[in-house]
Amino acid sequence: MIADAGTLSLARRRLRWRARRGLLENDVLITRFLDRHGDRMTSDEMVSFEALLDFPENELLDLLLARRQLPAALDIPDVRELLDRLRTS
């Protein structure tokens, strides 16, 4: 768990760096979301975001465009809510 504001700020910067994608469409969608919401993401939201970033490029794009659903192992409220926010950003 991320404890203090300084650590949370560093974690957000690292998440933004990790969020850079090879597929332009993913990069645009994710960067737009982070520009709007990144500074207010909680540690739980960042954990959910990290889980989504583990997907290969094309699978992530399919998730972001709602062409596929989350796999059962990740279909939990926190990840689902973050994915919904990403889709509407």
Secondary structure by P-SEA (a helix, b strand, c coil): ccccaaaaaaaaaaaaaaaccccaaaaaaaaaaaacccccccaaaaaaaaaaacccaaaaaaaaacccccccccccaaaaaaaaaaaac
